[in-house]
């Protein structure tokens, strides 16, 4: 699963989220730290309003939480969602010797570039951040 850090960096660079069934997210704030939620027609639905998107928690009578604004949620995109955003720039995902992963993408001005991380989703995120013009640390 993508790290909070990379998910936040992608959000800051304008990666748009249109909640769909199966999407994972966290609620920003100390009281939910570490909790991961999943959008599902049965329990958590995205409700579109003129003022924005609200994630409604259905059937959660044990909670005091009825809904949360999309802006308070941190989308945790899956590997397939990140790969889709890379589009035809994506060339390969490889397992590397240390057990991590490398994502290779086409670059605009030269040879393909690879981005390594312990988790495949983070390697995809690093590649996408580079394509969005974010300098790598």
C-alpha positions in Angstrom: 0.0 0.0 0.0 1.2 3.5 -0.8 2.7 5.4 2.1 0.9 8.4 3.5 3.9 10.6 2.5 3.6 9.7 -1.2 -0.2 9.9 -1.2 0.0 13.4 0.3 2.7 14.5 -2.2 0.5 13.2 -5.1 -2.5 15.1 -3.7 -0.5 18.3 -3.3 0.6 18.0 -7.0 -3.1 17.9 -8.0 -3.8 14.1 -8.5 -7.6 14.1 -8.6 -9.6 11.5 -6.8 -13.1 10.6 -7.8 -14.1 8.0 -5.2 -15.2 4.7 -6.5 -16.0 1.3 -4.9 -12.8 -0.4 -3.7 -10.8 2.8 -3.2 -8.8 3.0 0.1 -8.4 6.2 2.1 -7.4 7.5 5.5 -9.1 10.3 7.4 -6.6 13.1 8.2 -6.4 13.7 12.0 -5.0 12.1 15.1 -8.1 10.2 16.1 -8.0 8.0 13.0 -4.3 7.6 12.6 -3.5 4.2 11.1 -7.1 3.5 10.2 -7.7 2.6 6.5 -11.2 2.8 5.1 -12.6 1.4 1.8 -15.3 3.0 -0.3 -18.1 0.5 -0.8 -21.8 0.7 -1.7 -22.6 -1.1 1.4 -20.7 1.0 4.0 -19.0 4.1 2.6 -20.4 5.9 -0.4 -19.4 9.0 -2.2 -22.2 11.6 -2.4 -21.8 14.4 -4.9 -23.2 17.9 -4.0 -22.8 21.3 -5.6 -20.5 22.2 -2.6 -18.3 19.1 -3.0 -18.0 15.4 -2.4 -18.9 13.9 0.9 -18.0 10.3 2.0 -21.1 9.0 3.8 -20.7 6.2 6.4 -23.8 4.0 6.0 -24.9 1.6 8.6 -22.2 2.5 11.1 -24.4 3.1 14.1 -21.5 2.3 16.5 -19.7 5.4 15.2 -20.3 9.1 15.9 -19.0 9.7 12.3 -21.7 10.1 9.7 -19.7 11.6 6.9 -16.5 13.3 6.1 -15.6 15.9 3.4 -13.4 14.6 0.6 -10.8 17.3 1.5 -10.4 15.6 4.9 -9.7 12.2 3.3 -6.3 11.0 2.0 -6.8 8.8 -1.0 -4.4 5.8 -1.0 -4.3 4.9 -4.7 -3.7 1.2 -5.6 -0.9 0.0 -7.9 -3.4 -0.4 -10.8 -4.7 3.2 -10.4 -1.1 4.6 -10.3 -0.1 2.6 -13.3 -3.2 3.9 -15.2 -2.2 7.5 -14.4 1.3 6.8 -15.8 -0.4 5.8 -19.1 1.8 4.9 -22.0 4.9 6.1 -20.2 4.8 3.0 -18.0 7.3 0.4 -19.3 7.9 -2.1 -16.5 7.5 -3.1 -12.9 10.4 -5.3 -11.6 11.3 -6.9 -8.3 14.8 -5.9 -7.3 17.5 -7.8 -5.3 16.7 -6.2 -1.9 13.0 -7.3 -2.2 11.8 -3.9 -3.3 10.4 -2.8 -6.6 11.4 -0.7 -9.5 9.1 1.1 -11.9 10.5 2.1 -15.3 9.0 4.9 -17.3 9.7 6.6 -20.6 11.2 10.1 -20.1 10.7 13.1 -22.3 14.3 13.8 -22.9 16.5 10.7 -22.8 16.7 7.1 -21.7 14.0 5.4 -19.6 14.1 6.3 -15.9 13.6 3.8 -13.0 12.2 4.6 -9.5 12.8 2.2 -6.6 10.9 1.7 -3.3 10.3 -1.1 -0.9 6.6 -1.2 -1.9 5.5 -1.3 -5.5 2.8 1.3 -4.9 5.5 3.7 -3.7 7.7 3.0 -6.7 4.7 3.8 -8.9 4.1 7.0 -6.9 7.7 8.1 -7.3 7.5 7.6 -11.0 4.2 9.6 -11.2 5.6 12.4 -9.0 8.6 12.7 -11.4 6.3 12.9 -14.4 4.4 15.6 -12.5 7.6 17.5 -12.2 8.4 16.9 -8.5 12.1 16.7 -7.7 13.1 13.4 -6.1 14.7 13.4 -2.6 
